[in-house]
Amino acid sequence: MILDADIKAQLAQYLQLMEGDIVIKVSAGTDETSRDTLALVEELASMSPKIKVEKVQLNRTPSFSINRPGEDLGITFAGVPLGHEFTSLVLALLQASGRPPKVDQKVIDQIKNIKGEYHFETFVSLSCHNCPDVVQALNVMSVLNPGITHTMIDGAVYKEEAEKRNVMAVPTVFLNGEPFGGGRMSLEEIIAKMGIEQDISELANKEPFDVLVVGGGPAGASAAIYAARKGIRTGIVAERFGGQILDTLGIENFIGVKYTEGPKLAASLEEHVKEYNVDIMNLQRAKRLEKKDDFIEVELESGAVLKSKTVILSTGARWRNIGVPGESEFKTKGVAYCPHCDGPLFAGKDVAVIGGGNSGVEAAIDLAGIVNHVTVLEFMPELKADTVLQERLYSLPNVTVIKNAQTKEITGTDKVNGITYIDRETGEEKHIELAGVFVQIGLVPNTEWLEGTVERNRIGEIMIDKRGATNIPGVFAAGDCTDSPYKQIIISMGSGATAALSAFDYLIRN
């Protein structure tokens, strides 16, 4: 049995939602993964009379494809889609059976109108929390358009192929055999990346808002909900809904919830916002803010201009780059930022983690269970992580900690082969041979677009008062983009609520 009792019970409920018959075509050999693949599809077939299994020869063995009787949908799983990919399998079964995907009709029409042949392949690891979004998006496209196919490839199963194709980060997507993109991508982002134009006329013609929230992370979602509950016209414009928590795996300090995961929390936030009358404008990046007479204008990179009586800035922050030679050149070729996603690709190899704060030490602890050896490089004379994390780190036999280390260069040819650092005590230059470098050195606020408008401090954080107000009347800010001393999800949510209540108060008084 591949599936445990709990998962099987959940799956049985989902399979009752299937609308039509499906055929799973499986290609299996005699290896262990083939046996697991065969066991999984046979277990699925035993749970629903609507599922039939056929043994065939596919492009990769082991693998299986999900089809309708007499119709090849082009959805293939090369590997056993358990772990984070189990949801991708369940959704593929439901959608292949005829159950409509939960996608806006506008997007469905856009996908159906795509002309041409598009064969996508996505390399994943089953521990990657970013991969399912990409896999599920491309599977939806395969269901809706006969010219599109998609294969999920488990990089741990097809290790040789992954190395041959220089896959050193997941998800990595190929289109018609050529590199297409990497990292988390939503359905709309994939469509945009394919060069399919978005109609911005609807955005450009929107009526002015009472409150316009810029940014869709925890602060932005909280602000939008609090504003909408006041019964005022509320809009939220976001580059990607969920923000930075989409790149966070385990969350254990969200009070009232013992454990959750970033993507799950992001989905809950979006669902909660959609309960209210909030105009959600996703996949839009803000370019300019200007106060004009009665309204504040926010210009988007798409060219559309939105108007509002008040604005709440909640654009969050992103991982800080080290800014040394080799970092940008080898991004996804050995330089990584997500140990949960990319760690399995470095199994049995030597890696470095740059940064001795909580995120760096947590990354090193996680990686130590997968890779051969981890070297932690910390710029300061001491690690900054919590004592409990440091104790755990120092207890691991395959971890070396180097303090007073200034990273000089990440070296390599077509991929990373080492790191050069300067010992700050002696001034001596040293080199370590390794296969991967994980950068974990904190955050930088997403506020460059506000240059010359809203007052910011020397590191780019928006200056706010205790009410969340900026130096511009009617413009408020919340979350990790502000000078709030602590960058935590729960603090961002509280500051989002504060900013929304302050914006409402401002509207009443003006």
Residue pairs with C-beta under 8 A, 6 or more apart in sequence:
1 39
1 43
2 36
2 39
2 40
2 43
2 80
2 82
3 11
3 40
3 43
7 86
8 43
8 47
11 44
11 47
11 90
12 47
14 90
14 93
14 94
15 44
15 47
15 48
15 50
15 51
15 93
17 94
17 99
18 48
18 50
18 51
18 93
18 94
18 97
18 98
18 99
19 97
19 98
19 99
20 50
20 68
20 97
20 98
21 50
21 51
21 52
21 68
21 69
21 97
22 50
22 51
22 52
22 66
22 67
22 68
22 69
22 93
22 96
22 97
23 51
23 52
23 53
23 54
23 66
23 67
23 68
23 69
24 41
24 44
24 45
24 51
24 52
24 53
24 54
24 64
24 65
24 66
24 67
25 53
25 54
25 55
25 56
25 58
25 64
25 65
25 67
26 37
26 38
26 41
26 53
26 54
26 55
26 56
26 58
26 62
26 63
26 64
27 55
27 56
27 57
27 58
27 60
27 61
27 62
27 63
27 64
28 34
28 35
28 37
28 38
28 55
28 61
28 62
29 61
29 62
31 62
33 62
33 79
33 80
33 157
34 61
34 62
36 62
36 80
37 62
37 63
37 64
37 79
37 80
38 62
40 80
40 82
41 53
41 64
42 53
44 51
44 53
44 93
45 51
45 52
45 53
50 97
51 93
52 69
58 64
58 65
58 76
59 76
59 151
60 76
60 78
60 151
60 153
60 158
62 78
62 79
62 80
62 157
63 76
63 77
63 78
63 79
63 151
64 76
64 77
65 72
65 73
65 74
65 75
65 76
65 77
66 73
66 75
66 76
66 77
66 92
66 93
66 96
67 73
67 75
67 96
68 96
68 97
68 98
73 96
73 142
73 143
74 119
74 142
74 146
74 148
74 149
74 150
75 92
75 96
75 139
75 142
75 143
75 149
75 150
76 149
76 150
76 151
76 152
77 85
77 88
77 89
77 92
77 151
77 152
78 151
78 152
78 153
78 154
78 157
78 158
79 124
79 126
79 152
79 153
79 154
79 156
79 157
79 158
80 154
80 157
81 88
81 89
81 126
81 152
81 154
82 126
83 126
83 127
84 126
84 127
84 128
84 129
84 131
84 132
85 124
85 126
85 131
85 132
85 135
85 152
87 132
87 136
88 132
88 135
88 136
88 139
88 152
91 101
91 136
91 139
92 136
92 139
92 143
95 101
95 139
95 140
95 143
96 143
101 108
101 140
101 143
101 144
103 140
103 187
107 187
107 188
107 191
108 144
110 191
110 196
111 140
111 141
111 144
111 145
111 148
111 191
112 144
112 145
114 141
114 145
114 147
114 148
114 191
114 194
114 196
115 147
116 147
117 147
117 176
118 141
118 147
118 148
118 149
118 175
118 176
118 194
119 148
119 149
119 150
119 175
119 176
119 177
120 138
120 141
120 142
120 148
120 149
120 150
120 151
120 173
120 174
120 175
120 180
121 150
121 151
121 153
121 173
121 174
122 131
122 134
122 135
122 138
122 150
122 151
122 152
122 153
122 171
122 172
122 173
122 174
123 153
123 155
123 158
123 162
123 165
123 167
123 170
123 171
123 172
123 173
123 174
124 131
124 134
124 135
124 152
124 153
124 154
124 155
124 170
124 171
125 131
125 154
125 155
125 156
125 170
125 341
125 342
125 343
125 344
125 345
126 154
126 156
126 344
127 340
127 341
127 343
127 344
128 170
128 171
128 338
128 340
128 341
128 342
128 344
129 249
129 261
129 262
129 263
129 340
129 341
130 170
130 171
130 183
130 184
130 246
130 247
130 263
130 338
130 341
131 170
131 171
131 341
132 263
133 184
133 185
133 186
133 263
134 171
134 173
134 184
134 185
134 190
135 150
135 152
135 171
137 185
137 186
137 187
137 190
138 148
138 150
138 173
138 190
139 150
140 187
141 148
141 150
141 187
141 190
142 148
142 149
142 150
153 161
153 162
155 162
155 167
155 170
155 344
155 345
156 344
156 347
162 345
165 174
166 333
166 414
166 415
167 345
168 332
168 333
168 334
168 336
168 342
168 345
168 415
168 416
168 436
169 182
169 183
169 331
169 332
169 333
169 336
169 341
169 342
169 345
170 182
170 341
170 342
170 344
170 345
171 182
171 183
171 184
171 185
171 341
172 179
172 181
172 182
172 332
173 179
173 180
173 181
173 182
173 185
174 180
175 194
180 193
181 190
181 193
182 332
183 332
184 240
184 246
184 247
185 193
186 240
186 282
186 283
188 282
188 283
189 240
189 283
192 198
192 283
198 283
198 302
200 300
200 302
200 303
200 304
203 281
203 284
203 300
203 302
203 304
203 306
204 303
204 304
204 305
206 235
206 279
206 306
206 307
207 233
208 233
208 295
208 307
208 308
208 309
209 233
209 234
209 235
209 279
209 306
209 307
209 308
209 309
210 227
210 232
210 233
210 234
210 308
210 309
210 310
210 507
211 223
211 224
211 227
211 232
211 233
211 234
211 235
211 308
211 309
211 310
211 311
211 312
211 500
211 503
211 504
211 507
212 234
212 235
212 236
212 237
212 296
212 298
212 306
212 308
212 310
212 311
212 312
213 220
213 223
213 224
213 227
213 234
213 235
213 236
213 237
213 311
213 312
213 314
213 500
214 220
214 236
214 237
214 238
214 286
214 298
214 311
214 312
214 313
214 314
214 315
215 236
215 237
215 238
215 239
215 243
215 313
215 314
215 315
215 316
215 446
215 479
215 481
216 236
216 237
216 238
216 239
216 240
216 241
216 242
216 243
216 269
216 270
216 280
216 282
216 314
217 238
217 242
217 243
217 244
217 245
217 314
217 316
217 479
217 480
217 492
218 243
218 245
218 265
218 269
218 479
218 489
218 492
218 493
218 496
219 314
219 316
219 478
219 479
219 480
219 492
219 493
219 495
219 496
219 499
220 236
220 238
220 243
220 312
220 314
220 316
220 478
220 479
220 496
221 236
221 241
221 269
221 270
221 272
221 273
221 493
221 496
222 478
222 492
222 493
222 494
222 495
222 496
222 497
222 500
223 236
223 312
223 314
223 478
223 496
223 497
223 499
223 500
223 503
224 234
224 236
224 273
224 276
224 278
224 496
224 500
225 272
225 273
225 276
225 278
225 500
226 496
226 497
226 500
226 501
227 234
227 278
227 312
227 500
227 503
227 504
228 234
228 273
228 276
228 277
228 278
229 276
230 500
230 504
232 504
232 507
233 279
234 276
234 277
234 278
234 279
235 278
235 279
235 280
235 281
235 306
235 308
236 273
236 278
236 279
236 280
236 281
237 281
237 284
237 286
237 298
237 300
237 306
238 280
238 281
238 282
238 283
238 284
239 283
239 284
239 285
240 246
240 282
240 283
241 266
241 269
241 270
241 280
241 282
242 262
242 263
242 265
242 266
242 267
242 269
242 270
243 266
243 316
244 316
244 317
244 318
244 443
244 480
245 251
245 262
245 263
245 265
245 266
245 489
246 262
246 263
246 266
247 262
247 319
247 337
247 338
248 261
248 262
249 261
249 262
249 340
250 259
250 261
251 257
251 259
251 260
251 261
251 262
251 265
251 489
252 258
252 259
253 488
253 489
253 490
254 260
254 265
254 489
254 490
255 490
265 489
270 280
273 280
274 280
281 306
284 300
284 301
284 302
284 304
285 300
285 301
286 298
286 299
286 300
286 301
286 315
286 449
287 299
287 300
287 301
287 449
288 297
288 298
288 299
288 449
288 453
289 296
289 297
289 298
289 299
289 311
289 313
289 449
289 450
289 453
289 454
289 475
290 296
290 297
290 299
290 453
291 297
291 472
291 473
291 474
291 475
294 309
295 307
295 308
295 309
296 307
296 308
296 309
296 310
296 311
296 472
296 474
296 475
297 305
297 306
297 307
298 305
298 306
298 307
298 308
298 311
299 305
299 306
300 306
309 474
309 507
310 474
310 475
310 476
310 503
310 506
310 507
311 474
311 475
311 476
312 468
312 476
312 477
312 478
312 496
312 499
312 500
312 503
313 447
313 450
313 454
313 462
313 470
313 475
313 476
313 477
313 478
313 481
314 477
314 478
314 479
314 481
314 492
314 496
314 499
315 445
315 446
315 447
315 481
316 445
316 446
316 479
316 480
316 481
316 492
317 443
317 444
317 445
317 446
317 480
317 481
317 487
318 443
318 444
318 446
319 337
319 439
319 440
319 441
319 442
319 443
319 444
320 439
320 441
320 442
320 443
320 444
321 327
321 328
321 439
321 444
322 354
322 407
322 439
322 441
324 407
324 408
324 409
324 410
325 409
325 410
326 335
326 409
326 410
326 411
326 412
326 416
327 335
327 410
327 439
329 410
329 412
330 410
330 412
330 415
330 416
330 437
333 412
333 414
333 415
333 416
334 410
334 412
334 415
334 416
334 417
334 435
334 436
334 437
335 410
335 416
335 436
335 437
335 439
336 342
336 436
336 437
336 438
336 439
337 438
337 439
337 440
339 353
339 362
339 363
339 366
339 367
339 438
339 440
340 366
342 436
342 438
343 366
343 367
343 370
343 371
344 370
345 436
346 367
346 370
346 371
346 435
346 436
347 370
347 371
348 371
348 372
349 371
349 372
349 434
349 435
349 436
350 371
350 372
350 373
350 374
350 375
350 432
350 433
350 434
350 435
351 367
351 371
351 373
351 374
351 375
351 434
351 435
351 436
351 437
351 438
352 374
352 375
352 376
352 377
352 419
352 432
352 434
352 436
352 437
352 438
353 360
353 363
353 364
353 367
353 374
353 375
353 376
353 377
353 437
353 438
353 440
354 360
354 377
354 407
354 437
354 438
354 439
354 440
354 441
355 363
355 376
355 377
355 378
355 439
355 440
355 441
355 442
356 376
356 377
356 378
356 379
356 380
356 382
356 383
356 384
356 385
356 401
356 403
357 383
357 384
357 385
357 440
357 441
357 442
358 384
358 385
358 386
358 389
359 440
359 442
360 376
360 378
360 385
360 440
360 441
361 376
361 383
361 385
361 389
361 390
361 392
361 393
362 385
362 389
363 438
363 440
364 374
364 376
364 393
364 399
365 389
365 392
365 393
365 396
367 374
367 438
368 374
368 396
368 398
368 399
371 398
371 436
372 398
373 398
373 399
373 400
374 396
374 398
374 399
374 400
375 399
375 400
375 401
375 402
375 432
375 434
376 383
376 393
376 399
376 400
376 401
376 402
377 402
377 405
377 407
377 419
377 421
378 384
378 401
378 402
378 403
378 404
378 405
379 404
379 405
379 406
379 407
379 424
380 403
380 404
381 403
381 404
382 403
383 390
383 393
383 401
383 403
385 393
393 399
393 401
394 401
402 421
404 423
404 424
404 425
405 421
405 422
405 423
405 424
406 421
406 422
406 424
407 419
407 420
407 421
408 420
408 421
408 422
408 429
409 419
409 420
410 416
410 418
410 419
410 420
410 437
411 417
411 418
411 419
411 420
411 431
412 418
415 435
416 434
416 435
416 436
416 437
417 433
417 434
417 435
418 431
418 432
418 433
418 434
419 431
419 432
419 434
419 437
420 429
420 430
420 431
421 429
421 430
421 431
421 432
422 428
422 429
422 430
423 429
423 430
443 480
443 487
444 459
444 460
445 456
445 459
445 460
445 461
445 462
445 480
445 481
445 482
446 481
447 454
447 456
447 460
447 461
447 462
447 481
448 460
450 456
450 462
453 472
454 462
454 463
454 470
454 471
454 472
454 475
454 477
455 462
455 463
455 470
455 471
456 462
456 463
457 463
457 483
461 481
461 482
461 483
461 484
462 470
462 477
462 481
462 482
462 483
463 470
463 471
463 482
463 483
464 470
464 476
464 477
464 478
464 482
464 483
464 484
467 476
467 498
467 499
467 502
467 505
468 476
468 477
468 478
468 482
468 495
468 498
468 499
468 502
469 475
469 476
469 502
469 506
470 476
470 477
473 506
473 510
474 503
474 506
474 510
476 499
476 502
476 503
476 506
477 499
478 492
478 495
478 496
478 498
478 499
479 492
479 495
479 496
480 487
480 492
482 495
484 491
484 492
484 495
